Amino acid sequence: MKPNIQPCAVINFTGPQLQKCYESNFAKAGGFSAALRPVCALIAAHKVFPTFEKPHSSRVHETLEHLLLPLLRPGPRGWYQRADADEDPAMFALRNQLNQLAGEKLEQVR
């Protein structure tokens, strides 16, 4: 059974660099559904900023906040319920972090 994923509204960030990174990754995620494109772009942006900044920087936290928004919550659920979701160790670690912050297991079909 496929999860019911609705496309989300436009995502706006507080900083122009994060906004540009998100928009660039959103454009590159054309192979994903309208509901999963924002999640793909958020995860890609989340991967970029710890490379240049500390893992607890405000930009890293802002991507996590957006991934946990109630409006977007179906997106990460759908993302982590994909068959290949656990292939990348960094994605697995991010999923565990999101699970802990959200208080639910995003990979479980409801």
GUMILUM-62442 format. One record per residue: x, y, z of N, C-alpha, C in turn; residue in three letters. Coordinates in pm, whole numbers, padded with zeros to 5 digits, always signed. Each point is the difference from the previous one (the first is absolute). Layout:
! GUMILUM-62442
XYZXYZXYZALA
...
//
This chain:
! GUMILUM-62442
+00083-00117+00000-00083+00117+00000+00088+00124+00000MET
-00023+00092-00094+00076+00122-00008-00053+00102+00099LYS
+00091+00076+00065-00047+00104+00092-00065+00112-00079PRO
-00096+00068+00064-00067+00114-00060+00086+00122+00022ASN
+00069+00046-00104+00091+00112+00011-00055+00115-00083ILE
-00017+00114+00063-00048+00119-00068+00116+00095-00026GLN
-00002+00068-00115+00104+00099-00025-00007+00111+00105PRO
+00112+00059+00032+00003+00104+00102+00009+00138-00063CYS
-00016+00099+00083+00012+00138-00043+00147+00034-00024ALA
+00024+00118-00052+00135+00049-00022+00071+00009+00135VAL
+00126-00034+00001+00079+00005+00122+00091+00122-00006ILE
-00006+00081+00104+00084+00119+00008+00094-00013+00119ASN
+00125+00038-00022+00103-00007+00103+00040+00140+00044PHE
+00064+00008+00115+00041+00130+00054+00123+00055-00070THR
+00083-00086-00056+00124+00046-00065+00000-00025-00149GLY
+00059+00091-00077+00001-00016-00146+00082-00119-00049PRO
+00109-00036+00070+00081-00114-00044-00078-00131+00012GLN
-00069-00016+00111-00081-00121+00019-00115-00003-00099LEU
-00062+00115-00024-00110+00007-00096+00049-00040-00139GLN
+00114+00053-00040+00056-00031-00132+00036-00148-00011LYS
+00059-00055+00105+00036-00142+00001-00126-00086-00013CYS
-00103+00033+00076-00126-00075-00006-00059+00008-00140TYR
-00009+00120-00056-00062+00018-00132+00078-00073-00108GLU
+00132+00002+00010+00083-00072-00097-00025-00150+00008SER
-00004-00053+00121-00025-00143+00017-00143-00038-00035ASN
-00094+00091+00021-00139-00025-00039-00008-00014-00152PHE
+00069+00086-00072-00001-00006-00146+00063-00131-00050ALA
+00103-00049+00070+00067-00124-00040-00082-00125+00034LYS
-00101+00015+00086-00078-00116+00045-00122-00024-00088ALA
+00010+00033-00126-00113-00014-00091-00050-00142-00019GLY
+00081-00099+00032-00041-00139-00016-00089-00051+00112GLY
-00020+00082+00103-00084-00040+00113-00138+00061-00013PHE
-00095-00056+00072-00137+00052-00001-00001+00140+00061SER
-00108+00073-00024-00014+00136+00054+00009+00000+00152ALA
-00045-00104+00064+00005-00008+00146+00140-00031+00053ALA
+00077-00078-00075+00133-00040+00048+00110+00096-00042LEU
-00025+00085-00100+00103+00095-00044+00047+00091+00113ARG
-00091+00060+00080+00048+00085+00110+00084-00078+00101PRO
-00038-00123+00027+00075-00082+00095+00139-00029-00055VAL
+00006-00036-00126+00129-00026-00065+00089+00124+00007CYS
-00058+00117-00030+00077+00125+00002+00043+00037+00143ALA
-00087-00021+00097+00035+00028+00139+00113-00091+00048LEU
-00009-00127-00033+00103-00095+00041+00133+00035-00067ILE
-00004+00036-00127+00122+00038-00070+00061+00125+00064ALA
-00083+00098+00034+00050+00121+00066+00055-00035+00138ALA
-00067-00092+00067+00047-00042+00132+00137-00065-00009HIS
+00028-00069-00108+00130-00064-00018+00111+00102-00027LYS
-00033+00110-00066+00100+00098-00042+00057+00079+00117VAL
-00086+00053+00084+00046+00097+00099+00086-00057+00112PHE
-00018-00123+00045+00095-00052+00100+00142-00013-00055PRO
+00014-00007-00131+00131-00008-00062+00078+00129+00023THR
-00071+00113-00004+00064+00131+00014-00015+00059+00140PHE
-00097-00049+00074-00031+00055+00131-00006-00114+00101GLU
-00018+00033+00123-00015-00103+00103-00134-00070-00018LYS
-00011-00126+00043-00126-00074-00015-00119+00064+00071PRO
+00027+00089+00094-00109+00064+00073-00016+00147-00038HIS
+00040+00034-00122-00014+00138-00044-00148+00034-00021SER
-00029+00127-00006-00139+00043-00018-00058-00049-00132SER
+00080-00007-00105-00050-00047-00130-00035-00148+00003ARG
+00083-00077+00067-00027-00143+00014-00129-00019+00079VAL
-00014+00074+00109-00121-00010+00081-00124+00046-00076HIS
+00016+00101-00085-00115+00048-00076-00050-00105-00099GLU
+00092-00075-00061-00045-00107-00090-00075-00107+00078THR
+00049-00034+00119-00069-00099+00084-00139+00050+00039LEU
-00009+00127+00037-00130+00057+00038-00100-00012-00114GLU
+00044+00028-00121-00091-00011-00115-00041-00144-00026HIS
+00094-00093+00015-00033-00142-00020-00100-00050+00104LEU
-00006+00066+00114-00090-00043+00108-00131+00077+00005LEU
-00019+00097-00088-00125+00075-00001-00118-00093-00025LEU
-00111+00020+00071-00117-00086-00022-00044-00006-00147PRO
+00008+00112-00070-00038+00004-00141+00088-00091-00085LEU
+00128-00008+00036+00095-00081-00075+00013-00142+00051LEU
-00050-00031+00116+00023-00131+00062-00031-00118-00093ARG
-00105+00005-00080-00023-00113-00091+00115-00021-00099PRO
+00069+00107-00036+00112-00012-00093+00113-00086+00053GLY
+00054+00031+00121+00105-00087+00055-00048-00142+00023PRO
-00127-00018+00036-00052-00137+00014+00013-00074-00132ARG
-00046+00064-00107+00008-00062-00133+00143-00022-00044GLY
+00086+00094+00032+00142-00010-00037+00062-00123+00065TRP
-00024-00018+00129+00063-00109+00073-00074-00133-00015TYR
-00114-00001-00065-00070-00126-00027+00037-00055-00138GLN
+00085+00070-00073+00046-00049-00130+00091-00122+00022ARG
+00005-00087-00096+00078-00124+00011+00149+00026+00019ALA
+00054+00106-00061+00145+00026+00007+00038+00102+00107ASP
-00089+00029+00092+00022+00107+00098+00115-00027+00096ALA
+00035-00123+00025+00104-00032+00098+00135-00031-00064ASP
+00016+00025-00128+00124-00035-00067+00117+00092+00038GLU
-00029+00124+00031+00103+00098+00033+00008+00016+00152ASP
+00118-00028+00060+00012+00012+00146-00034+00139+00053PRO
+00032+00105-00076-00033+00136+00045-00151+00021+00002ALA
-00072-00059-00097-00146+00011-00003-00061-00078+00116MET
+00059-00113+00031-00046-00081+00114+00016+00079+00129PHE
+00115+00066+00016+00025+00080+00121-00097+00119+00007ALA
-00025+00064-00113-00096+00112-00002-00139-00050+00036LEU
-00038-00114-00055-00132-00056+00033-00012-00025+00150ARG
+00103-00057+00061-00004-00026+00144-00009+00131+00078ASN
+00071+00102-00044-00008+00129+00066-00141+00059-00013GLN
-00058-00007-00120-00136+00051-00020-00101-00081+00081LEU
+00018-00132+00005-00089-00084+00081+00002+00046+00146ASN
+00119+00025+00051+00013+00041+00139-00066+00136+00022GLN
+00025+00094-00089-00057+00134+00015-00151+00000-00020LEU
-00049-00084-00092-00144-00004-00029-00077-00085+00100ALA
+00070-00091+00067-00068-00089+00092-00079-00108-00071GLY
+00041-00036-00118-00065-00106-00078+00102-00064-00093GLU
-00035-00115-00052+00085-00069-00096-00054+00032-00139LYS
+00071+00089-00070-00046+00047-00130-00005-00111-00105LEU
+00080-00105+00021+00007-00108-00099-00118-00098+00011GLU
-00076+00007+00106-00112-00094+00017-00125+00051-00069GLN
-00063-00088-00077-00125+00033-00068-00111+00000+00104VAL
-00078+00105-00003-00110+00014+00098-00125-00065-00052ARG
//
